[in-house]
Amino acid sequence: MVADQDIPVKAMAQEQKSNQVQGVRVTDTEGRPEKFSGGLENRDKWFHWADACLCYCSKVYPGLNALMTYAELHDQVITLAGMPGHVQQLNADLYTILRHALQGHALDILLTAEDGNGFEVWRLLCLYNQRQVPDAVSSKLTVIMNAEDLGRGNTVD
């Protein structure tokens, strides 16, 4: 009788392990980024929100943040065609996360992309929001340039 009771527990454990391998872990809400609406009124929140989103995605789906960074730097439309199966699954998982985290103008951006294409949505969000925050981008470049000067023994005023 005890052996019969163990079967559902073993089946649940196997199913949970299978879900983790397939990347179905969207139920993990700890650290999930808050809602982001985009638009000019929220442009100062973009970098903080994007960082929180990258951290969450990295925690829930190891390796996804590297693909997101690639998508951010990609200068052409990202399509699902030719994408390997495991990358398509991560892409769909990212789309689901973004679909739950976006509202307002940011959600409008999601709706313009190919359905289920999280990498293209991320690329478009980065393109739009980083273009809207020139001071933040320019200050990042200033820090990088100043770090190079400090490495040569120069001081930064």
ABEGO torsion letter per residue (X at the ends): XAAAAAAAAAAAAAAAAAAAAAGBAAABABGBBBBBAEEAAAAAAAAAAAAAAAAAAAAABBGAAAAAAAAAABABBBBABGBBAAAAAAAAAAAAAAAAABBEAAAAAAAABBBGBAAAAAAAAAAAAAAABAAAAAAAAAAAAAAAAAAAGBBBX
